């Protein structure tokens, strides 16, 4: 796979984005309609069917997909700990751990990690004014999001700054 260019992107008719030294190390897209999902493009050398099936299985009347592309060092891997959202904010938290010793990697090489996260709620991309992401220096098994949409702590919603904050989601 071409490690210098994003493997998943939203096609605006310009083709695959070319990276520059000034590119952000984290890019996010909110896919809130089936028409927008049809514009999601996957590089030929990536697993197109997994991303396409995930998008095709999304009910955009009740769900939203959040795609995050993160550049990380090749000898590390990320685990999605949780995603939280309000009407105008999306926040993700990841844990970063070293790859198993038997997986080859080259220290200092950068690679892309792509997360397709299904949010069990309708989120309007035009309403999101803030997003943030944190990457912790260890795994996050205690707070990792369950596949059924709740957190292992049992809390699916909490009040934060007088707004309802949701956690959960499904990932591919």
C-alpha positions, 0 to 999 in steps of 0.5 A: 500500500502507498504509505504516503497517501491516505488509503480512504478519502471522500472523493470530491472529483479531484482524485486521491489526495496527495500528501504534503509535509504540511498535512495533518496527521489526523483527518476526519469525515462525517458520513451522514447520508447514503449519497456521501457514503457513495463518495467514500473511496478506498485505494486499490491496495486496501481492503475495499470490500470491508469499508464498502460493506460497512457503509452499505450496512449503515442505516443513515436514517438512524446512524452516522459513520465517522471515518478517522485517518490517523498517521502513526509509527509503523511499530505501534497500533491503535485501539479505539477506546471510546467515541463521544458525541453531542449535537456539535462535537465528536470526540475519540480516544485511542490507546497506543501499544507496541506491535507484537514482537513477531510482526515486522516493522521499521522504526520511524516509518509512518503508516495510516490507520483508518477507523470507520466508526458507526454511531448509533445516532443521526449526526448532521455533519454541518452541525459539528463545529468541534472535534477532538481526538486523544491518543494515550500511551497504553491500551484501554481495555477497561474503557474500550467500546463494546461492539453492541454500542455501550461502554463496558462501564455500562454508561451509555449517556452522561450529562456534560456541560448541560448537554447530552453526551453519547458514547458507543458506536460500532467499528470496522 
